[in-house]
Amino acid sequence: MGLGGVNALCAEGADREGVRDAVDSIAELCQAEDLAALPVGRDVVVIGGGMTAVDAAVQSKLLGAENVTIAYRRSRAEMGASRYEQDLAASKGVRLMFNVQPVAVHGNGAVREVELEYTSSEGGSLTGTGETVRLKADQLFRAIGQRLEGAPESVALDGGKIAVTGAGRTSVQGVWAGGDCAAGGDDLTVTAVAEGRDAAMDIHKALVG
Ligand SMILES: Cc1cc2nc3c(=O)[nH]c(=O)nc-3n(C[C@H](O)[C@H](O)[C@H](O)COP(=O)(O)OP(=O)(O)OC[C@H]3O[C@@H](n4cnc5c(N)ncnc54)[C@H](O)[C@@H]3O)c2cc1C
């Protein structure tokens, strides 16, 4: 069942017009019949540091945005997106900012600017330095992770995902889980497919005794 929920942006004004989930906009892009009809900002800021952030930023640039910035709260080395993805973003003209977290979204109704606070990481925990910078933004994408939504209450969880043992067996007999919704493994298509295959073989074994 994947990870259908999107994490909220904890910043003042985060509900302004022009602030969107990156996943929704990528879905819209993938299904669009006419790419030229898609609304794209002039100054786009993407909050996040994973593959979704890179996808949203690169696609915004390809759609014609003038300035696209990825703002990530930790260092480059801690970014979820691989170095290849980071370089791809840079090659398309996307600017990468590290150690900044959003604190406010400014505007008069719609987003006009995003205020970012510099961060420092001490002993693994992240703290704001109090020093901020404002970036012009008429489109702001949230790409700050997805979470499990709608899992049956009877199924045990592990770290917010469905706990599994072996080939995807959950805590409930007769229920298997795999892919993004299951604990462990990478959130990658190839992993989801492999786990689906392994679970199918295990289900077959269970059914035929
Ligand atoms: C923007 C973006 C870029 C990505 N880029 C890459 C990439 O380049 N390479 C890569 O390997 N991976 C990438 N991924 C990750 C990849 O998409 C996932 O790892 C993969 O899709 C996981 O497959 P899944 O089957 O577990 O979940 P999903 O693909 O999310 O499928 C789950 C399905 O279950 C449905 N569902 C949910 N609840 C219910 C319910 N109660 N009843 C019935 N159906 C339900 C959902 O609607 C959905 O269709 C990317 C993800 C995102 C968001």
The ligand as an SDF file (V2000), in Angstrom:
LIG
                    3D

 53 58  0  0  0  0  0  0  0  0999 V2000
    8.8720   11.4100   -6.6910 C   0  0  0  0  0  0  0  0  0  0  0  0
    9.3890   10.0270   -6.5080 C   0  0  0  0  0  0  0  0  0  0  0  0
   10.4660    9.6150   -7.2500 C   0  0  0  0  0  0  0  0  0  0  0  0
   10.9410    8.3220   -7.1190 C   0  0  0  0  0  0  0  0  0  0  0  0
   11.9960    7.9550   -7.8870 N   0  0  0  0  0  0  0  0  0  0  0  0
   12.4270    6.6870   -7.8310 C   0  0  0  0  0  0  0  0  0  0  0  0
   13.4620    6.2560   -8.6760 C   0  0  0  0  0  0  0  0  0  0  0  0
   14.0050    7.0120   -9.4860 O   0  0  0  0  0  0  0  0  0  0  0  0
   13.8690    4.9490   -8.5900 N   0  0  0  0  0  0  0  0  0  0  0  0
   13.2950    4.0750   -7.7220 C   0  0  0  0  0  0  0  0  0  0  0  0
   13.6620    2.8940   -7.6960 O   0  0  0  0  0  0  0  0  0  0  0  0
   12.3170    4.4720   -6.8920 N   0  0  0  0  0  0  0  0  0  0  0  0
   11.8630    5.7530   -6.9140 C   0  0  0  0  0  0  0  0  0  0  0  0
   10.8630    6.1540   -6.0820 N   0  0  0  0  0  0  0  0  0  0  0  0
   10.3410    5.2010   -5.0940 C   0  0  0  0  0  0  0  0  0  0  0  0
    9.3520    4.2210   -5.7180 C   0  0  0  0  0  0  0  0  0  0  0  0
    8.3130    4.9480   -6.3560 O   0  0  0  0  0  0  0  0  0  0  0  0
    8.7680    3.3450   -4.6030 C   0  0  0  0  0  0  0  0  0  0  0  0
    9.8150    2.7210   -3.8870 O   0  0  0  0  0  0  0  0  0  0  0  0
    7.8740    2.2510   -5.1730 C   0  0  0  0  0  0  0  0  0  0  0  0
    6.8280    2.8330   -5.9400 O   0  0  0  0  0  0  0  0  0  0  0  0
    7.2770    1.4260   -4.0130 C   0  0  0  0  0  0  0  0  0  0  0  0
    6.3280    0.5230   -4.5270 O   0  0  0  0  0  0  0  0  0  0  0  0
    5.1330    0.0380   -3.6180 P   0  0  0  0  0  0  0  0  0  0  0  0
    4.4050   -0.9630   -4.4520 O   0  0  0  0  0  0  0  0  0  0  0  0
    5.6520   -0.3840   -2.2830 O   0  0  0  0  0  0  0  0  0  0  0  0
    4.2390    1.3170   -3.3260 O   0  0  0  0  0  0  0  0  0  0  0  0
    3.4720    2.2830   -4.3470 P   0  0  0  0  0  0  0  0  0  0  0  0
    4.1610    2.3330   -5.6800 O   0  0  0  0  0  0  0  0  0  0  0  0
    3.2770    3.5460   -3.6100 O   0  0  0  0  0  0  0  0  0  0  0  0
    2.0810    1.5770   -4.6000 O   0  0  0  0  0  0  0  0  0  0  0  0
    1.1300    1.4460   -3.5820 C   0  0  0  0  0  0  0  0  0  0  0  0
   -0.2550    1.4250   -4.2230 C   0  0  0  0  0  0  0  0  0  0  0  0
   -1.2190    0.9870   -3.2560 O   0  0  0  0  0  0  0  0  0  0  0  0
   -2.3730    1.7880   -3.3400 C   0  0  0  0  0  0  0  0  0  0  0  0
   -3.0680    1.7390   -2.0470 N   0  0  0  0  0  0  0  0  0  0  0  0
   -2.7620    2.3650   -0.8830 C   0  0  0  0  0  0  0  0  0  0  0  0
   -3.6390    2.0380    0.0830 N   0  0  0  0  0  0  0  0  0  0  0  0
   -4.5030    1.1690   -0.4600 C   0  0  0  0  0  0  0  0  0  0  0  0
   -5.6490    0.4640    0.0270 C   0  0  0  0  0  0  0  0  0  0  0  0
   -6.0470    0.5850    1.2910 N   0  0  0  0  0  0  0  0  0  0  0  0
   -6.2950   -0.3570   -0.8180 N   0  0  0  0  0  0  0  0  0  0  0  0
   -5.8970   -0.4970   -2.1030 C   0  0  0  0  0  0  0  0  0  0  0  0
   -4.8190    0.1410   -2.6360 N   0  0  0  0  0  0  0  0  0  0  0  0
   -4.1410    0.9620   -1.8250 C   0  0  0  0  0  0  0  0  0  0  0  0
   -1.8110    3.1780   -3.6790 C   0  0  0  0  0  0  0  0  0  0  0  0
   -2.8090    3.9770   -4.2650 O   0  0  0  0  0  0  0  0  0  0  0  0
   -0.7040    2.7960   -4.6810 C   0  0  0  0  0  0  0  0  0  0  0  0
   -1.2030    2.6960   -5.9930 O   0  0  0  0  0  0  0  0  0  0  0  0
   10.3540    7.4370   -6.1920 C   0  0  0  0  0  0  0  0  0  0  0  0
    9.2670    7.8580   -5.4180 C   0  0  0  0  0  0  0  0  0  0  0  0
    8.7910    9.1470   -5.5640 C   0  0  0  0  0  0  0  0  0  0  0  0
    7.6250    9.5900   -4.7260 C   0  0  0  0  0  0  0  0  0  0  0  0
  1  2  1  0
  2  3  1  0
  2 52  2  0
  3  4  2  0
  4  5  1  0
  4 50  1  0
  5  6  2  0
  6  7  1  0
  6 13  1  0
  7  8  2  0
  7  9  1  0
  9 10  1  0
 10 11  2  0
 10 12  1  0
 12 13  2  0
 13 14  1  0
 14 15  1  0
 14 50  1  0
 15 16  1  0
 16 17  1  0
 16 18  1  0
 18 19  1  0
 18 20  1  0
 20 21  1  0
 20 22  1  0
 22 23  1  0
 23 24  1  0
 24 25  2  0
 24 26  1  0
 24 27  1  0
 27 28  1  0
 28 29  2  0
 28 30  1  0
 28 31  1  0
 31 32  1  0
 32 33  1  0
 33 34  1  0
 33 48  1  0
 34 35  1  0
 35 36  1  0
 35 46  1  0
 36 37  1  0
 36 45  1  0
 37 38  2  0
 38 39  1  0
 39 40  1  0
 39 45  2  0
 40 41  1  0
 40 42  2  0
 42 43  1  0
 43 44  2  0
 44 45  1  0
 46 47  1  0
 46 48  1  0
 48 49  1  0
 50 51  2  0
 51 52  1  0
 52 53  1  0
M  END
$$$$
